[in-house]
Amino acid sequence: MLITISCTSEKENKKNIVGEWIFTEIKIENSIEEPPVPFLLDPPNIIFCADGTYINKNGFFKIPENDDRWENKTLYLGEKTKYKILEDSLSFLNPFTNKYEAAKVVKLTPDTLILKQKDKSLFTYVRHISKQYKNINIDKIVVSKASCYGTCPVNSTVIDNQGKLIFYGQRFNTQEGFFQAHLSKQITEDIFKELNTIGIEGLEKHYSINASDMASTTITFISNGKIVKTISDYGSRSPFELRRLIRNISYLYQHSDLKEMIIQDPILVGILQSKTQKVGLINDSESFYLYSELLNAQSTGNNAEKLPFTGNYQLDLPENIDYKKMDFYERLIYTDGRIFKIQLRDKTFKTLDLGYNFFKKNNLIEPRNYPKEVLPPNSPARFSK
């Protein structure tokens, strides 16, 4: 669709359009009622780059129509598309149709952009400059998305600054199972560049909405092999730029050259404890980070009989499980944070040496806050194949 621009030179239009813009107002012709907010949570935030790239920070999603289980079939098309200015017109490439379309431009100045849609509604944008932060060097990010009352995607992704990706699709994803991939240099740089718009140190540890049955997400930032910060978000209440990063990471698998990983029983645990201490792996992303590290651990013949911490994990569960028989699917883990003695499906054990103490390095060991003779309730594994 062609956009007609006011009588200014093509050179001036190209100069004025470059930069970041944020939506501020909508007006609907012949409407006496307050117009509805066109976006559920966030106003459109768009960027025009000098190289002809157009970025929609809210992303482009292709959602199946007339499908009550649409969430597990949703395709994320990313944030980027193309635009171009020719003489007094501006056009956008629609990533869904691969055709150029847009709306009439009523006003374009260095500070204001007003678009008129086909239905004659007016969208006003103003110049915006995202705040930039200087964070500690982050070389790895882990994102885990947990279930909701519905078909929200349940998955975990870990990506490092060299482009290595590990993805676990548990359910309601377009790919299910364990996969690995190597991302392009450009995609990797784009992901880690987004950290510049997030002040990690100033983020709260928990964000939540006062509602039930919503999806929750955790994200863990890692520097030099150490957890810097973990943030949980229930109901998408964290700052926009953080949610943008979470979204872009959790959908990376849809645009990556995935190679399946044959893994029988993912060893993902929530609680490990000794007689006097416990290990606070209470976040899905931290558990998945530990698991991704264990994938590189070395097998050892060390029987390691006296390991202080004990926990369990669950084997893959059948669809129609009898929850009275959950114990049948549990296997034991003994560890000191470096050595992990793990019970397998056939109830034999294997022993892995991580090469360093994961618990001590990440300050995860805490005192138990209940009597020694009282065991905490088992925490059902949120990760199972």
C-alpha positions, 0 to 999 in steps of 0.5 A: 500500500502506498503512502502519500507524504506532504510536499517535502523533498525525498531527501528531507523525508528520508532524513525525518523518518530515520529513528525511533517512534512511539505511538501516542494517540488514535482518532477514529472518524465519525466516532463519538465514543472514546476509541478502544486501545488498539494494543493490549499492553504496549503501544507500538514502538517502531524504528526506521533505519537508514538502510531501509530496515523497519523494526516493529518492537512489538513483533509480527505474529501469524496466528491461526484463525478459528482455532481454539488451540492457536497458541501452539501453532502461532508463528513469530515472524520477528521484528524486522521488515523493509520500508522505502521512500520514493519521491513523496511516497513511503511503503512497508513490506508486510511480512505476512503477505510479502507485499508492500502496504501502509497508510497515508501520511498526514504529517511527517516532521522530525518530531511527529508522524501521523498516519491515516489508515484505510478506515480513516483512523489517525495514528499519531507517533512522536519521536522517542529515544530508548534509554541506554544502559551499561550492564555487566558483561552478559555472555549467556541468557536462559529463558523458561516459559511455564504453563497457563490455564490454556495452551501457552507455550511451555519451553526453555531456551539457553543462548550464549554470545557465540550463538550456541542455542539449546532449546527444549519444547515441552508442550504447545510449541511448533517443535517438541523435544530437545534441540541445538543450533548455532545462530548467525553472527547477526542474530546473536549480536541483535539479541545481546544488543537488546541488553543495552535497553535493559537496566539489569541491576535495577530490575525487580526479582519478581513481577506479578499481576493480581489474576489467576491462570496466567502464564509465567516466565523466568529469565536468568542472566549469566556472566563468566559462568555465574548467575548474575540475576534471575527475574520471574514475570507472572502475567507479563508485568515486567518492563517492556524491553525485558519482555521484548528480549524474552519474546525474541529469545523464546521464539528463536527456535522457529527460525533456527536450523535445529538439530535434534538431541537424543535425550532419554530422561532430562535431569531437571530438578527444583529442590535439593537438600541436606540435613541442614541446608537446601539448594534454591533452584526454585526457578525454571531458568536456573534449573535449565541452566544447570541441566545445560551445564550437565550436558557437558559434564564428564562421566566418572567412575567415582562412586561418590557415596557421601554426597550431602544433597539429595533430590529427585527428578521425574521421568517422562510421564504418560498422558493418562498418568495415575497421580497416585503412582507418581513415585514410580516415575521419580528417580534420585539424585545425590550431589555436592554441587560438582559431582552428580550421582544420578539414578537412571530409568532402570534404577542403576546410577551414573556419576558425572563430574561438572568440573566446578561446584555449581551451587557454591559458584552461584551462591545457591546454598541456604539453611533449611528453615524447618526441623531436620526431621521434617522433609519439604513436600516434593516439588513436581518436576516442571520439565519432563520429556 
